[in-house]
């Protein structure tokens, strides 16, 4: 029997990289040889350093373009990326490839679609992206996060689906008491703590919402702490506002929350976009949420993701014209003011949680070993 050498391919956004790192960690835990292939531009993600340097591979995977003038350059870069993948696969003796979705996965899966390499797809969202749709035919297994995804996969490929959840990095699942977590953010004096997450690139809409709620409901928020991820581009803007207004109370502001596991433990509720990665992390940490889908997500997948948790009671979905300070504040105060409601939502989160996704995926690939 040939030993497995797995290549994980993903990039473009944190939502494609983070679950890939979780799979990388599981391979290491099982002492399975593994490589992680990502785009050169993905060096900007700090947690890429969780991967050992000798296991980290890069290539120039081009983003899809509709610009006719740029199309020749896209084709050329795509061909170069395909050649690069074939060289890396041969050089490292790769036996299995896991595509994490997104344009970074495209050239690798295209290069190997008719080879003897076993191809696997991880689909994070309810509505499958282009990569999953294009390469489902060639995949041995399609690992999904949500049961609803089956409705969007062609009938002839549905027998390939294994709904296992979205892999979660070990740093997210770290064990720390709520008291110690709040001390980490200097919020041990707060009655409640809200975690605000805009995704790897931040979300101005959510940041503006939080700022205006803080200003409008100062007395109601006096004893409520905010752990607030602004995104890199907006950080200086909001840092200046918070620094100049001493009446805004306990606020921990950061462009990107590195100790996300600690933040989850410190919080009573989260306000977040509804990318599948963060949703499954919230569920794993039993953290109720208000989900505000990104309105321009491809095929409206964030809204459909949020529907799953809203339907079960693990979260409340707010979108469209309802995303205003009055509506969101009303929901926040209703949830935080009821310990019974919080307990119910935590229980529903636990039911949605699938903390063994990485373990289940690698076990499937390795034949249950």
Residue pairs with C-beta under 8 A, 6 or more apart in sequence:
2 95
3 33
3 95
4 32
4 33
4 95
4 96
4 365
4 366
5 33
5 34
5 35
5 92
5 93
5 94
5 95
5 96
6 27
6 32
6 33
6 34
6 35
6 94
6 95
6 96
6 97
6 98
6 362
6 365
7 34
7 35
7 36
7 37
7 57
7 88
7 89
7 92
7 94
7 96
7 97
7 98
7 108
8 20
8 23
8 24
8 27
8 34
8 35
8 36
8 37
8 97
8 98
8 100
9 20
9 36
9 37
9 38
9 97
9 98
9 99
9 100
9 104
9 105
9 108
9 109
10 16
10 17
10 19
10 20
10 36
10 38
10 99
10 100
10 101
10 102
10 104
10 105
10 122
11 17
11 38
11 39
11 41
11 42
11 61
11 100
11 102
11 104
11 105
12 39
12 42
12 63
12 102
12 103
12 104
13 102
13 199
13 200
13 201
14 45
14 47
14 199
14 200
14 277
15 102
15 124
15 199
15 200
15 275
15 276
15 277
15 278
16 100
16 101
16 102
16 104
16 105
16 124
17 38
17 42
17 45
17 47
17 48
17 100
18 47
18 169
18 277
19 100
19 122
19 124
19 166
19 167
19 168
19 277
19 357
19 358
20 36
20 38
20 98
20 100
20 122
20 167
21 36
21 47
21 48
21 50
21 51
21 169
22 167
22 168
22 169
22 170
22 357
22 358
23 34
23 98
23 122
23 167
23 358
23 361
23 362
24 34
24 36
24 50
24 51
24 55
25 50
25 169
25 170
25 358
26 167
26 358
26 359
26 361
26 362
27 33
27 34
27 362
28 34
30 362
30 366
30 369
32 362
32 366
34 55
35 55
35 56
35 57
35 88
35 92
35 94
36 51
36 55
36 56
36 57
37 57
37 58
37 59
37 85
37 88
37 108
38 48
38 56
38 57
38 58
38 104
39 58
39 59
39 60
39 61
39 104
40 58
40 59
40 60
42 48
42 58
42 104
43 58
45 200
46 256
46 258
47 169
47 171
47 258
48 56
50 169
50 171
57 88
59 81
59 84
59 85
59 88
59 107
59 108
60 77
60 80
60 81
60 84
61 81
61 103
61 104
61 105
61 106
61 107
61 108
62 73
62 74
62 77
62 78
62 81
62 103
62 107
63 103
64 74
64 103
64 106
64 130
65 71
65 74
78 106
78 107
78 110
81 107
81 108
81 111
82 107
82 110
82 111
83 111
84 107
85 107
85 108
85 111
85 112
86 111
86 112
88 94
89 97
89 111
89 112
89 115
89 117
94 117
95 117
95 118
96 117
96 118
96 119
96 120
96 365
97 108
97 109
97 112
97 117
97 118
97 119
97 120
98 120
98 121
98 122
98 361
98 365
99 105
99 108
99 109
99 119
99 120
99 121
99 122
99 131
99 135
99 139
100 122
100 124
101 121
101 122
101 123
101 124
101 129
101 131
101 132
102 129
102 131
103 131
105 131
106 130
106 131
106 134
109 119
109 121
109 131
109 134
109 135
109 138
110 135
112 119
113 119
113 135
113 138
114 138
118 140
118 365
119 135
119 138
119 139
119 140
120 139
120 140
120 141
120 142
120 143
120 361
120 365
121 131
121 132
121 135
121 136
121 139
121 141
121 142
121 143
122 143
122 166
122 167
122 361
123 129
123 132
123 142
123 143
123 144
123 145
123 149
124 145
124 166
124 275
124 276
124 277
125 145
125 146
125 149
125 275
125 276
125 301
125 302
125 304
125 305
126 145
126 146
126 148
126 149
126 152
126 276
126 301
126 304
126 305
126 307
126 308
127 149
127 152
127 298
127 299
127 300
127 301
127 304
128 136
128 149
128 152
128 153
129 298
129 299
129 301
130 298
132 142
132 153
136 142
136 153
136 154
136 157
136 160
137 157
139 157
139 160
140 160
141 160
141 161
141 162
141 364
141 365
142 153
142 157
142 160
142 161
142 162
143 162
143 163
143 164
143 357
143 361
143 364
144 150
144 161
144 162
144 163
144 164
145 163
145 164
145 165
145 166
145 276
145 280
145 354
145 357
146 163
146 276
146 305
146 308
147 163
148 304
148 307
148 308
149 161
149 163
150 158
150 161
150 163
153 161
162 360
162 361
162 364
164 354
164 356
164 357
164 360
164 361
164 364
165 280
165 353
165 354
165 355
165 356
165 357
165 360
166 276
166 277
166 279
166 280
166 354
166 357
167 357
167 358
167 361
168 280
168 281
168 284
168 355
168 357
168 358
171 259
171 260
171 261
172 260
172 261
172 264
172 281
172 284
172 285
173 261
173 284
173 285
173 355
174 261
174 262
176 184
176 261
176 262
176 265
177 265
178 265
178 266
179 188
181 262
181 263
181 265
181 266
182 188
182 190
182 193
182 225
182 266
184 259
184 262
184 266
185 193
185 225
185 227
185 252
185 262
185 263
185 266
186 250
186 252
187 193
187 225
187 227
187 250
187 252
187 266
189 223
189 250
190 223
190 224
190 225
190 250
191 223
191 224
192 223
192 224
192 225
192 268
192 269
192 336
193 224
193 225
193 226
193 227
193 266
193 267
193 268
194 224
194 225
194 226
194 227
194 267
194 268
194 269
194 270
194 271
194 332
195 227
195 263
195 264
195 266
195 267
195 269
195 270
195 271
195 272
195 287
196 206
196 207
196 210
196 226
196 227
196 228
196 229
196 270
196 271
196 272
197 229
197 257
197 270
197 271
197 272
197 273
197 278
198 204
198 206
198 207
198 229
198 230
198 231
198 272
198 273
199 231
199 272
199 273
199 275
199 278
199 294
200 231
200 256
201 231
201 232
201 233
202 229
202 230
202 231
202 232
202 233
202 234
202 235
202 255
203 231
203 273
203 292
203 294
204 231
204 234
205 292
205 323
206 271
206 272
206 273
206 292
207 228
207 230
207 231
207 234
207 238
209 271
209 292
209 323
209 324
209 325
209 328
210 226
210 228
210 271
211 238
211 241
212 325
213 221
213 325
213 328
213 329
213 332
214 221
214 226
214 248
214 249
214 251
215 248
216 325
216 329
217 325
217 329
218 247
218 248
218 249
220 329
220 333
221 249
222 249
223 249
224 249
224 250
224 336
225 249
225 250
225 251
225 252
226 249
226 250
226 251
226 252
227 252
227 257
227 263
227 266
227 267
228 238
228 251
228 252
228 253
228 254
229 254
229 255
229 256
229 257
230 237
230 238
230 239
230 253
230 254
230 255
231 255
231 256
232 255
232 256
234 255
235 253
235 254
235 255
238 253
239 253
242 248
242 251
242 253
257 263
260 281
261 285
264 270
264 281
264 282
264 285
264 287
265 285
267 287
268 287
268 288
268 336
268 342
269 287
269 288
269 289
269 290
269 332
269 335
269 336
269 342
270 282
270 287
270 288
270 289
270 290
271 289
271 290
271 292
271 328
271 332
272 278
272 279
272 282
272 289
272 290
272 291
272 292
273 291
273 292
273 293
273 294
273 302
274 291
274 292
274 293
274 294
274 302
274 303
274 305
274 306
274 309
274 317
275 294
275 302
275 305
276 305
279 289
279 291
279 305
279 306
279 308
279 309
279 315
280 352
280 353
280 354
280 357
282 288
282 289
282 314
282 315
282 349
283 309
283 314
283 349
283 350
283 352
283 353
283 354
284 353
284 354
284 355
285 349
286 346
286 347
286 349
286 350
286 353
287 346
287 349
288 314
288 315
288 335
288 342
288 345
288 346
288 349
289 309
289 314
289 315
289 316
290 315
290 316
290 318
290 328
290 331
290 332
290 335
291 305
291 306
291 309
291 310
291 315
291 316
291 317
291 318
292 317
292 318
292 319
292 323
292 328
293 300
293 302
293 303
293 305
293 306
293 317
293 319
294 302
295 303
295 319
295 320
297 303
303 317
303 319
306 315
306 317
306 319
307 317
308 352
309 315
309 317
309 348
309 352
310 316
310 317
312 348
312 351
312 352
313 344
313 345
313 348
314 345
314 348
314 349
314 351
314 352
315 345
315 349
316 331
316 335
318 327
318 328
318 331
334 341
335 341
335 342
335 345
336 342
363 369
